[in-house]
Structure formats: C-alpha cells, structure tokens
Amino acid sequence: MTATDDTESATSSTYLIWEDAENETWWLSRSHDDAAAYILAPDSITRHLLVLRQASGSSRFKVIAAVYSDQENGLSSAVAEAKRAAIKWIGDPKSSLIKSGVRTWRMQRWTKIALREVPLALISSFIGCVLAFFVAAFFIMTEVTGWPMVAVGTLLGLSSGWLLKWAADRKFTSLMGPFGRFVTVTGSATLGAFLTVSVFFVLFPG
C-alpha cells in the first residue's frame, strides 16, 4: 500500500492527504482536493523540488512553488517543505515568499539552459554567416546579385542549421527539448546567413 500522510496548515484548517510513489516515477508525492491535484516532482535541470497544480478537468500543470533540495538536508526535508509550501499556496496564492522561490527556480533554470544552448546558437550563427559569405561572393563574381543571392544564402543557412542540430543531438541532449533545440540552432544559422547576404545585397544591389 502506498504511504500516505496528512499535512495541515498551522494558520488554517486547510490540509492535504499525500500519497507517496511506491515505484520509480516522475513524481514523488501527490494529493488532491475538490479544486485540483497537487504533485511534487524533481526538476531535471536544477536542484529544485517543484509543486505542480493541475486544476480539475485540465491537462496542464502550473508550478506554484519551488523548493531547493540540497545534499546537506536531503530529499526528505525538501519533500516536507514542499508539502508545507502547497498548503501555504492554497491559503495565500499571492504569497511573496512562494512567488520568490518560483522566480529563483526559473532564473536558475534559464541560466543553465543558456549556458548549454547559447554557445551552440552563436556557433550556428557564425557558420551561417561564413556559408552565406561564400554564397554572396560566388553570386558577385558571376554578376548575379539581388534577391536570388538573398534567397539562396538564407536557404543554405537553414539547411546548415538542420545539420548542426542533428550533429549537436548526437553529442549531448538539449535542455530545451527537440523542438526548442531545432528553433535555436536552425533559427540562429538562418538569421546569420540572412543578415550576411543582406549586407551584400545592400552593397551590391545588382
């Protein structure tokens, strides 16, 4: 039988009965009331334990609290604090302390994503610029400039971005997911190529 425990607010009669996961799964504990389900789940990027709320009849989850889980206190301490945070949120959804924890988690999460993905985006943009430079130089030498040069250079950047995304996925996983990685890498390469050929388009209008 799955373990359960009651968590009650010290300042109100609000309480939740939590059910802890028996087997390895993406969540650690869950509970529900008449309005929504509350789920505790670890974040895969930061060392935070998230309190998710899923309104009745909805398939979407909302992060209502985030608790830092350090090695010193252990996971059990973070779980207990997260359960108390869920109760506090029910009593006061606009609590500045709870909102501050969520903002801190979001900032740390996006910082880690940026440190992983931004260098790849810059490299993709640079490669797009280099490829577009050679395309523009070829068109100028053949005296065929104008919009065809812009179109071919941009398409080449788009194609190189797709190849770079494929190569990057073979080396390390994306913290943004497959679609996020595709948009970041392909978009950067395409933008770099477009800006480069646009400069040549202005300088050599044809």
N, C-alpha and C positions, 0 to 999 in steps of 0.2 A: 504494500500500500504506500502511495506517495505521502511523504511527510507534509504536514500542514502546521501552520502556526498563526496566531492572531496578532495583529499589530494595531494598536489603538493610539489615537492622538492624546497627548497629555492635556490639551486645552479644550477638547470637544469629545463628543460621543462617537465620532466617526471612527470606523475600524474596517480592516480588511482581513480576510482569511486567505493566507498564502499557501499555494501548493508548489512544492519544490520538485524539480525534474528528477526522475529516477535514473534515466538513461542519458547518455551524452546527446545533447541537442543544442540548438542555437540560443535557447533561453534557459535561465537558471531557476526562475520562480515566477509564478503568475497568480493573479487574483482578479476578481471582478465584482462589480456592484450592479445596480439596476441600469446605470447610465453607460458603463464602459468596462473594458477589460484592461488590466494593468500588468505589464510584463517587464521583468528585469532581464536584461541581456547585455553581455560584454561587447564593447566596441572593438572591431577588428583592427583599428588603426591606432587608437590611443589607449592609455591605461585607465579608461573610464568604464563605469558600470552605468548603463542607461536605463531610465524608467520610461517605458513606452506606454502610451494610452491609445486604445483603439475603441472609438465610440461604437455603441451598439448599432449594428446594421451597416457599418463602414468597413472597408478593406484597408484603409490607410492607418498608419501608425504615426503618432506625434510624440516627439521627445519632450517630456515635461520636466525632467530632472536628470542631472548627470553627476555622478559621484566618483571622485578619483580613487582608484584602487591601488594602493602602494604595497610593496612587498613586506614592509615592516608590520603593518596591521593585518595583512592577509585579506583574502576574498570574503571570508565570513563577516568581517567587520564592515566591509563595503556593502554587502548584501543587506545587513541590518540597517545601515544608514540610508540605503536606497529605499527600503520599505518605509522608513520614517519620512523620507522626502515625498513619497507618494501620498501619504496621509496629509502632510503639510500642504501639498499642492491642492488636494481636494478641499481643504479648509480655506486656502487662500491662493488661487491660481496666479495671482499677480504678485506673489511674494518676491521681493527684490533679491533675497538671498538665493532662492531657487533659480531665478532667471539669470543671476550672475554665474551660477555653476554651469548652466547650459551655454551661456556666451563663452565662458572659458573653454569648455569642451569643443565648441565649434571652431574657435580660434586655433586651438592646438591641432585639431583635425585638418583644417585647411592649410596650416603651416606645414604639416607633414606631407600632405598631398603636393603642395607647391615645391617642396624640396626634392620630391621624387619626379614630378612631371614637368616643372618649368624648364630645367636644363634640357630635357628632351624636346620641348617646344622650341627653345631657342636654336638648338641644333637643326631641327627640321626647317625652321625659318631660314637659317643660313644656307642649308643645302638647296632650298627652293630658290634663294637669291642667286646662288652660283649657277645652277642649271639655267635659270632664266637669263642670266648674263650671256651665256654661250648661245642661247637661242636668239637673243636680241642681236648679238654680234654677227651671227650667221645671216639673219634677215637683212642687216645693214649692208653686209658685203654683197648680198645678192640684189640689193636695192629694192627689196620688197618689205617695206615697213608699214606702219599704220596698224589698223585693228587686227589683221591676221597675225602680226607679231604678238600682240597682247593676248589673243585667244590661244595661240599655240604655247606661249610661255606659261600662261595660267594653267592650262590643261596638263602640261608637263609637271608643274608643281603639285597639282592634285594627284597625279599618278605616283610621283615620288613619295608623297605623304602617305599614301596607302601602303607602299612597300616598306617605308620606315616604320609604320605602325605594326606591320606583320613581323618585322625584324625585332622590334622592341618587345613584342609579346613573347617572343621566343627566349628572351634574356631575363625578363622579370615581369611579374604581374602588375597590372595597373590598379592603383588605389581608387581610381575613378570608375572602374568598370570598363568593359569593352567599348561601349558607345562613347563614353567620356574620353577614353584614350584616342579613339578614332577622330573625334571632333578636335581634340587638342593638337594631335600630330598633323593630321591632314590639313586642318584649318591653318596651322602655322606655316606649313610648307607652301600652301596655295597663296596665302597672304604675302609671304616673302617673294614668291615668284611674280605675283601680280604687281606689287609695288616696284620691283626691279624693271619689269618690262614697261611699266607706266612711265618711269623716268626716261627710258629710251624713246618711248612714244612721244613724249613732250620735246625731247631734244632732237629727234629725227622724225618729224610728223609724216614724211613721205609725200 
